[in-house]
């Protein structure tokens, strides 16, 4: 894994957090592409993040209407 990949990872986290998300897990996988003849490595990023949303005044409490919720 090279430094450019790590810099990009940090930048992605900064962008996500700037939008109000809390990053709880991030996985960066570096590999050589099996579909390309080039020697340049590629990377994939998997991000797990959460963002709570406040319920607006117009939203009703629909807990009782959910048929899948255990009572």
LINUR-V448877 format. One record per helix or strand of 3 or more residues. SS is the DSSP state (A for helix, B for strand). FROM is the first residue (numbers start at 1). TO is the last residue. If there is no record, write none. Layout:
SS_FROM_TO / SS_FROM_TO
This chain:
A_3_18 / B_22_32 / B_41_50 / A_63_65
